[in-house]
Amino acid sequence: MLFSDPVFGAFFALYFGAHLATPPRYRLYLLIVGSTIFYGWWKIEYIWLPYLLSAIAWGGVLFIARAKAPEIRKRRLVGTLILLFAPLIAFKYTHFLVYDVLGASAHGSDDRFRFALPLGVSFVTFTLTAYVVDTYRGRFPPVRRFTEILGYVLFFPHLIAGPILRPNEFLPQLSKMTRALGARFTLGMALFVLGLCKKLIFADAIAPYVDAVYAQGPHGSYDYLLAIYGFSIQIYCDFSGYTDMAIGLAYLLRIRLPQNFRSPYSSGSIVEFWRRWHITLSFWLRDYLYIPLGGNRLGFARQIINLMITMLLGGLWHGANWTFVIWGGLHGCGLAANHLRNRYWPDFKLPRWLGIIATFNFVTLAWIYFRSPTLGVAKDILAGPFMGTSSDAWAFLSDHAYPIALIVVFLAAHPFDSHARIRLALKSAPISVVWALLLVLATLAIALSQGSSAKFIYFDF
């Protein structure tokens, strides 16, 4: 079920009605049942996976807590994390490790090592890792009831593509799923409609022009430019649209999820970009990978090495392909360059407007490796604006007026894409005007999509 599909609308209407009718003390069980149906809708044969991972994390934490000696606790932590990551590695990286890393491709490829990726396995694994490590560090008490861990993992708004939750951000709220109507209901609907518009009006409409170029074939230079910059807009509107809808749905159920995007294309540097883009992943990589590697505590050279390792592994997390490794490496180089400038040339600073343009273009070029299925395709796309067939600019603008207009509108509106602004608007605008506007926007999005929606990009991760 996609949040933007009519099927999900029917599912949530039934679920929300049951939520209102269920006494608060039983809503956790309703959440587990509803989320299990939601997850199993795609591929019912994988429905066991989040349950297994939850059991590993829950049991592992209790097992760690029984140990008194620090070295035994640490060994049990490592063992729990190995068990937790084993399904992710097996499903996602077996083929990559066997053929791309170990070089078995010299003897031909074998699809026996290529498995269908269970939905959300990466996000489930990272969420449970946060629980295991935070309890080990004493930042959160072990949960005694297995049902609470299931609710934490299976909560369907964030189950497939985040935000990645820490235990302290979610578990204390399970007992607060009481009132379901009120100010949070309006805010939830506003965020959901905002995400729906991003997905259906922008991301899905731009996608065909991007897909056509990345499918290769003879294209003009302007087509390549449209695809390159169009994908920057597509992936943001697709992923942040999903997150807005997830946060909105959670508000309807009296759960507050952390914000995952803060107008990242308005960033003046690559460091600022990663503080605004996929925020919960950025902080997860910082707290559970970069800092354990040593962070910036072991000298500047080691800091740069730790940064590169973190970003390379972060790229590999996105997909078992060298293109993702290069994408992560490019961002690592960008972050390293930023730190080098701050250390050795602290007085050299670009004007903010120029920093925003430079950062946006760097991120956009790096997205080519993220989007490309192979390194060869990435090379062709990079060369496309210079090697593509020539065409008349005015004819191109006329033929592609709609996607170009969407990109222009997005870039003009992006600096104002803020949940804080939405909350402020809801407080000052009459409620009747708010609901009328939401109805118009939702109707427009559904009409432009003609009742269909593409799969969210991050469902593949």
C-alpha positions as CSV (number, residue, x, y, z in Angstrom):
1,M,0.0,0.0,0.0
2,L,1.3,3.4,-1.0
3,F,0.2,6.4,1.1
4,S,-0.8,8.1,-2.2
5,D,-3.0,5.1,-3.3
6,P,-6.8,4.9,-2.8
7,V,-6.2,1.4,-1.3
8,F,-4.3,3.0,1.6
9,G,-7.1,5.6,2.0
10,A,-9.6,2.8,2.5
11,F,-7.2,1.0,4.9
12,F,-6.5,4.1,7.0
13,A,-10.2,5.0,7.2
14,L,-11.0,1.6,8.6
15,Y,-8.0,1.6,10.9
16,F,-8.7,5.1,12.2
17,G,-12.3,4.2,12.9
18,A,-11.1,1.2,14.8
19,H,-8.6,3.4,16.6
20,L,-11.3,5.7,17.8
21,A,-13.5,2.8,18.9
22,T,-10.8,0.9,20.7
23,P,-10.1,1.7,24.4
24,P,-6.7,3.3,24.8
25,R,-5.2,0.4,26.7
26,Y,-5.8,-1.9,23.7
27,R,-4.6,0.5,21.0
28,L,-1.1,-1.0,21.0
29,Y,-2.5,-4.4,20.0
30,L,-4.6,-2.7,17.3
31,L,-1.4,-0.9,16.1
32,I,0.5,-4.2,15.8
33,V,-2.3,-6.0,13.9
34,G,-2.9,-3.1,11.6
35,S,0.8,-2.6,10.9
36,T,1.2,-6.3,10.2
37,I,-1.6,-6.1,7.6
38,F,0.0,-3.0,6.1
39,Y,3.5,-4.7,5.8
40,G,2.1,-8.0,4.5
41,W,0.1,-6.3,1.8
42,W,3.2,-6.2,-0.4
43,K,4.8,-9.6,0.2
44,I,3.1,-11.7,2.8
45,E,5.9,-14.3,2.8
46,Y,8.3,-11.7,4.4
47,I,5.9,-10.8,7.2
48,W,8.1,-12.8,9.7
49,L,11.1,-10.6,9.2
50,P,10.3,-7.6,11.4
51,Y,9.0,-9.9,14.0
52,L,12.3,-11.9,14.0
53,L,14.4,-8.7,14.1
54,S,12.3,-7.4,16.9
55,A,12.7,-10.6,18.9
56,I,16.5,-10.5,18.4
57,A,16.7,-6.9,19.6
58,W,14.3,-7.4,22.6
59,G,15.9,-10.7,23.7
60,G,19.5,-9.4,23.1
61,V,18.9,-6.3,25.3
62,L,17.6,-8.4,28.2
63,F,20.5,-10.8,27.7
64,I,23.0,-7.9,27.8
65,A,21.4,-6.5,30.9
66,R,22.0,-9.7,32.8
67,A,25.7,-9.5,32.4
68,K,27.7,-7.7,35.1
69,A,31.2,-7.6,33.7
70,P,31.7,-4.8,31.1
71,E,33.7,-7.1,28.7
72,I,30.8,-9.7,28.8
73,R,28.3,-7.0,28.1
74,K,30.3,-5.7,25.2
75,R,30.6,-9.2,23.7
76,R,26.9,-9.7,24.0
77,L,26.2,-6.4,22.4
78,V,28.4,-7.3,19.4
79,G,26.7,-10.7,19.1
80,T,23.3,-9.1,19.2
81,L,24.2,-6.5,16.5
82,I,25.7,-9.3,14.3
83,L,22.4,-11.2,14.5
84,L,20.5,-8.1,13.8
85,F,22.4,-7.1,10.7
86,A,22.7,-10.7,9.3
87,P,19.3,-10.6,7.4
88,L,20.1,-7.2,5.9
89,I,23.5,-8.3,4.7
90,A,22.1,-11.6,3.4
91,F,19.2,-10.1,1.5
92,K,20.9,-6.9,0.2
93,Y,24.6,-7.6,-0.2
94,T,25.2,-11.3,-0.9
95,H,25.3,-10.8,-4.7
96,F,27.4,-7.6,-4.4
97,L,29.9,-9.2,-2.1
98,V,30.2,-12.4,-4.2
99,Y,30.4,-10.9,-7.6
100,D,31.5,-7.2,-7.3
101,V,33.8,-7.5,-4.2
102,L,35.2,-11.0,-4.4
103,G,35.4,-11.0,-8.2
104,A,33.2,-14.1,-8.9
105,S,31.9,-12.3,-12.0
106,A,34.9,-13.6,-13.9
107,H,33.1,-16.9,-13.9
108,G,29.8,-15.5,-14.9
109,S,26.9,-14.1,-12.8
110,D,24.5,-16.3,-10.8
111,D,21.1,-15.1,-9.8
112,R,21.0,-17.6,-7.0
113,F,22.7,-15.0,-4.9
114,R,20.3,-12.2,-5.9
115,F,17.3,-12.0,-3.4
116,A,14.2,-9.9,-3.4
117,L,14.7,-7.1,-0.8
118,P,12.1,-7.1,1.9
119,L,10.5,-3.8,2.3
120,G,11.9,-1.5,4.9
121,V,14.5,-4.0,6.1
122,S,17.2,-1.3,6.3
123,F,15.0,1.1,8.3
124,V,13.9,-1.7,10.6
125,T,17.5,-2.8,11.3
126,F,18.6,0.8,11.9
127,T,15.7,1.5,14.2
128,L,16.4,-1.6,16.3
129,T,20.1,-0.9,16.4
130,A,19.3,2.5,18.0
131,Y,17.3,0.6,20.7
132,V,20.0,-1.9,21.4
133,V,22.8,0.6,21.5
134,D,20.9,3.2,23.5
135,T,19.9,0.7,26.2
136,Y,23.5,-0.6,26.3
137,R,24.7,2.9,26.9
138,G,22.2,3.5,29.6
139,R,20.3,6.2,27.7
140,F,17.0,4.2,27.7
141,P,15.8,1.5,30.0
142,P,15.2,-2.0,28.6
143,V,11.6,-2.7,27.6
144,R,10.1,-5.6,29.3
145,R,7.0,-6.1,27.1
146,F,7.7,-7.5,23.7
147,T,4.6,-5.9,22.3
148,E,6.1,-2.4,23.0
149,I,9.1,-3.3,20.8
150,L,6.7,-4.6,18.1
151,G,4.8,-1.3,18.2
152,Y,8.0,0.7,18.0
153,V,9.2,-1.2,14.9
154,L,5.9,-1.9,13.2
155,F,4.3,1.5,13.5
156,F,3.1,1.7,9.9
157,P,3.6,5.4,9.1
158,H,7.4,5.1,9.5
159,L,7.8,1.3,8.9
160,I,8.9,1.3,5.3
161,A,11.0,4.4,4.8
162,G,11.5,6.1,8.2
163,P,12.0,8.5,9.9
164,I,14.5,6.4,11.8
165,L,13.3,6.5,15.4
166,R,15.3,6.4,18.6
167,P,13.5,4.6,21.5
168,N,13.1,7.8,23.5
169,E,11.4,9.5,20.5
170,F,8.6,6.9,20.3
171,L,8.2,4.4,23.1
172,P,7.1,6.9,25.8
173,Q,4.3,8.1,23.5
174,L,2.7,4.6,23.3
175,S,0.8,5.4,26.5
176,K,-0.4,8.7,25.1
177,M,-2.5,7.4,22.2
178,T,-5.7,8.8,23.8
179,R,-7.5,11.7,22.2
180,A,-7.4,11.4,18.4
181,L,-9.1,14.7,17.4
182,G,-8.2,18.3,18.0
183,A,-5.4,20.7,16.8
184,R,-3.1,17.8,16.0
185,F,-5.7,16.3,13.7
186,T,-5.8,19.4,11.6
187,L,-2.0,19.6,11.6
188,G,-1.8,15.9,10.6
189,M,-4.1,16.4,7.7
190,A,-2.2,19.5,6.6
191,L,1.1,17.7,6.6
192,F,-0.4,14.7,4.8
193,V,-1.8,16.9,2.0
194,L,1.5,18.7,1.7
195,G,3.3,15.4,1.2
196,L,0.6,14.2,-1.2
197,C,1.1,17.3,-3.3
198,K,4.9,16.8,-3.3
199,K,4.5,13.2,-4.4
200,L,1.8,13.5,-7.0
201,I,2.2,17.0,-8.4
202,F,5.9,17.2,-8.5
203,A,7.8,13.9,-8.1
204,D,5.5,11.7,-10.2
205,A,5.1,14.3,-12.9
206,I,8.9,14.9,-13.3
207,A,9.8,11.2,-13.1
208,P,8.9,10.2,-16.7
209,Y,11.3,12.8,-18.2
210,V,14.1,11.6,-15.9
211,D,13.4,7.9,-16.6
212,A,13.5,8.4,-20.3
213,V,17.0,9.8,-20.2
214,Y,18.4,7.3,-17.8
215,A,17.0,4.5,-19.9
216,Q,19.5,5.8,-22.5
217,G,19.2,6.3,-26.2
218,P,19.7,9.4,-28.3
219,H,18.9,12.6,-26.4
220,G,19.6,16.2,-26.7
221,S,21.8,18.2,-24.4
222,Y,18.8,20.0,-22.9
223,D,17.2,16.6,-22.2
224,Y,20.2,15.6,-20.1
225,L,20.1,18.8,-18.2
226,L,16.4,18.4,-17.5
227,A,17.0,14.9,-16.3
228,I,19.9,15.8,-14.0
229,Y,18.2,18.7,-12.3
230,G,14.8,17.1,-12.5
231,F,16.0,14.1,-10.5
232,S,17.2,16.5,-7.7
233,I,13.6,17.8,-7.5
234,Q,12.0,14.4,-7.9
235,I,13.9,12.6,-5.1
236,Y,13.4,15.4,-2.7
237,C,9.7,15.7,-3.4
238,D,9.3,11.9,-3.4
239,F,11.2,11.2,-0.1
240,S,10.2,14.3,1.8
241,G,6.6,13.8,0.5
242,Y,6.6,10.3,2.1
243,T,8.0,11.7,5.3
244,D,5.4,14.5,5.5
245,M,2.7,12.0,5.0
246,A,4.2,9.7,7.6
247,I,4.4,12.5,10.2
248,G,0.9,13.7,9.3
249,L,-0.5,10.2,9.8
250,A,1.3,9.8,13.1
251,Y,-0.2,13.1,14.3
252,L,-3.6,11.7,13.6
253,L,-2.8,8.8,15.9
254,R,-1.4,11.2,18.6
255,I,2.2,10.2,17.9
256,R,4.9,12.8,17.1
257,L,7.7,11.8,14.7
258,P,10.9,13.8,14.2
259,Q,11.2,16.0,11.2
260,N,13.4,14.5,8.5
261,F,13.9,17.5,6.1
262,R,14.4,21.2,6.6
263,S,14.7,22.8,3.1
264,P,18.0,21.1,2.3
265,Y,18.5,22.7,-1.1
266,S,18.7,26.1,0.8
267,S,21.9,25.0,2.5
268,G,25.0,27.1,2.1
269,S,27.5,24.2,2.5
270,I,27.6,20.4,2.2
271,V,27.8,20.2,6.0
272,E,24.6,22.2,6.4
273,F,23.0,20.1,3.7
274,W,23.5,16.9,5.8
275,R,22.0,18.7,8.8
276,R,18.9,19.3,6.7
277,W,18.6,16.2,4.5
278,H,17.4,12.9,5.9
279,I,18.2,14.2,9.3
280,T,17.4,11.0,11.2
281,L,19.8,9.0,9.0
282,S,22.5,11.7,9.3
283,F,22.3,11.7,13.1
284,W,22.2,7.9,13.1
285,L,25.4,7.7,11.1
286,R,27.0,10.2,13.4
287,D,26.0,8.6,16.7
288,Y,26.3,4.9,15.8
289,L,29.1,4.9,13.3
290,Y,31.2,8.1,13.1
291,I,31.5,8.7,16.9
292,P,32.3,5.0,17.7
293,L,35.0,5.1,15.1
294,G,36.6,7.9,17.1
295,G,34.9,10.9,15.6
296,N,37.1,14.0,15.9
297,R,38.7,12.9,19.2
298,L,41.8,11.3,17.6
299,G,43.2,14.2,15.6
300,F,42.3,15.9,12.4
301,A,43.7,13.3,10.0
302,R,41.8,10.5,11.8
303,Q,38.7,12.7,11.8
304,I,38.8,12.9,8.0
305,I,39.3,9.2,7.7
306,N,36.4,8.5,10.0
307,L,34.3,10.9,8.0
308,M,35.1,9.1,4.7
309,I,34.4,5.7,6.2
310,T,31.1,6.9,7.5
311,M,30.0,8.4,4.2
312,L,31.2,5.4,2.1
313,L,29.3,3.0,4.3
314,G,26.3,5.4,4.3
315,G,26.4,5.3,0.5
316,L,26.6,1.5,0.5
317,W,23.6,1.4,2.9
318,H,21.6,3.0,0.1
319,G,22.3,0.1,-2.3
320,A,24.6,-2.8,-3.2
321,N,26.2,-1.1,-6.1
322,W,29.5,0.8,-6.7
323,T,27.4,3.8,-7.9
324,F,26.2,4.3,-4.3
325,V,29.7,3.9,-2.9
326,I,30.9,6.6,-5.3
327,W,27.9,8.8,-4.3
328,G,28.8,8.4,-0.6
329,G,32.5,9.0,-1.4
330,L,31.7,12.3,-3.2
331,H,29.7,13.5,-0.2
332,G,32.6,12.4,2.0
333,C,35.0,14.4,-0.1
334,G,32.7,17.4,0.0
335,L,32.5,17.2,3.8
336,A,36.3,16.7,4.1
337,A,36.9,19.7,1.9
338,N,34.6,21.8,4.1
339,H,36.5,20.8,7.2
340,L,39.8,21.5,5.6
341,R,38.7,25.0,4.6
342,N,37.4,25.7,8.2
343,R,40.8,24.5,9.6
344,Y,43.3,26.1,7.2
345,W,41.4,28.9,5.5
346,P,38.7,30.0,8.1
347,D,38.5,33.5,6.7
348,F,37.6,32.2,3.2
349,K,33.8,32.2,3.0
350,L,31.5,32.4,0.0
351,P,28.6,34.8,0.1
352,R,25.6,32.7,1.3
353,W,23.7,33.0,-2.0
354,L,26.8,31.7,-3.9
355,G,27.2,28.9,-1.3
356,I,23.6,27.8,-1.9
357,I,24.1,27.6,-5.6
358,A,27.4,25.8,-5.3
359,T,26.0,23.3,-2.8
360,F,22.9,22.6,-4.8
361,N,24.9,21.9,-8.0
362,F,27.4,19.7,-6.2
363,V,24.5,17.7,-4.7
364,T,22.7,17.5,-8.0
365,L,25.8,16.2,-9.8
366,A,26.3,13.6,-7.1
367,W,22.7,12.4,-7.5
368,I,23.7,11.1,-11.0
369,Y,25.6,8.2,-9.4
370,F,22.7,7.6,-7.0
371,R,20.2,7.4,-9.9
372,S,22.4,5.5,-12.4
373,P,22.1,1.7,-12.5
374,T,25.7,1.3,-13.6
375,L,28.9,3.4,-13.7
376,G,28.6,3.4,-17.5
377,V,25.2,5.1,-17.4
378,A,26.5,7.6,-14.9
379,K,29.4,8.4,-17.3
380,D,27.0,8.9,-20.2
381,I,24.7,11.2,-18.1
382,L,27.6,13.3,-17.0
383,A,28.8,13.7,-20.6
384,G,25.3,14.2,-22.0
385,P,25.0,18.0,-21.6
386,F,28.2,18.3,-23.6
387,M,27.9,15.4,-26.1
388,G,24.1,15.2,-26.6
389,T,22.5,16.1,-29.9
390,S,21.9,19.8,-30.4
391,S,18.3,21.1,-30.4
392,D,16.5,24.4,-30.6
393,A,16.2,26.0,-27.1
394,W,12.8,27.5,-27.7
395,A,11.4,24.3,-29.2
396,F,12.7,22.4,-26.2
397,L,11.1,24.9,-23.8
398,S,7.8,24.6,-25.6
399,D,7.8,20.8,-25.6
400,H,8.8,20.6,-21.9
401,A,7.1,23.6,-20.5
402,Y,5.3,21.6,-17.8
403,P,8.3,19.9,-16.1
404,I,10.3,23.1,-16.4
405,A,7.5,25.1,-14.8
406,L,7.3,22.5,-11.9
407,I,11.1,22.9,-11.3
408,V,10.8,26.7,-11.3
409,V,7.8,26.6,-8.9
410,F,9.6,24.2,-6.6
411,L,12.8,26.2,-6.4
412,A,10.8,29.4,-5.6
413,A,8.8,27.6,-2.9
414,H,11.5,25.4,-1.4
415,P,12.9,28.0,1.1
416,F,9.4,28.2,2.6
417,D,9.0,24.4,3.0
418,S,8.8,24.2,6.7
419,H,6.6,22.4,9.3
420,A,7.0,25.4,11.6
421,R,5.5,27.7,8.9
422,I,2.5,25.3,8.5
423,R,1.9,25.3,12.3
424,L,2.0,29.1,12.3
425,A,-0.4,29.3,9.4
426,L,-2.8,26.9,11.1
427,K,-2.8,29.1,14.2
428,S,-3.6,32.3,12.3
429,A,-5.9,31.2,9.5
430,P,-9.7,30.5,10.1
431,I,-10.3,26.7,10.3
432,S,-12.9,26.8,7.5
433,V,-10.4,28.4,5.1
434,V,-7.7,25.8,6.1
435,W,-10.0,22.8,5.4
436,A,-11.2,24.3,2.1
437,L,-7.7,24.8,1.0
438,L,-6.7,21.3,2.0
439,L,-9.6,19.9,0.1
440,V,-8.7,21.9,-3.0
441,L,-5.0,20.8,-2.9
442,A,-5.9,17.2,-2.3
443,T,-8.4,17.2,-5.2
444,L,-5.8,18.9,-7.5
445,A,-3.1,16.3,-6.6
446,I,-5.4,13.4,-7.2
447,A,-6.8,14.8,-10.4
448,L,-3.3,15.5,-11.9
449,S,-2.1,12.0,-10.9
450,Q,-5.2,10.5,-12.6
451,G,-5.7,8.2,-9.7
452,S,-2.3,6.4,-9.9
453,S,1.0,6.8,-8.1
454,A,4.5,5.5,-8.6
455,K,6.3,3.6,-5.9
456,F,8.3,5.8,-3.5
457,I,12.0,5.8,-4.4
458,Y,13.2,4.9,-0.8
459,F,11.0,1.8,-0.7
460,D,14.0,0.1,-2.4
461,F,16.4,0.8,0.5
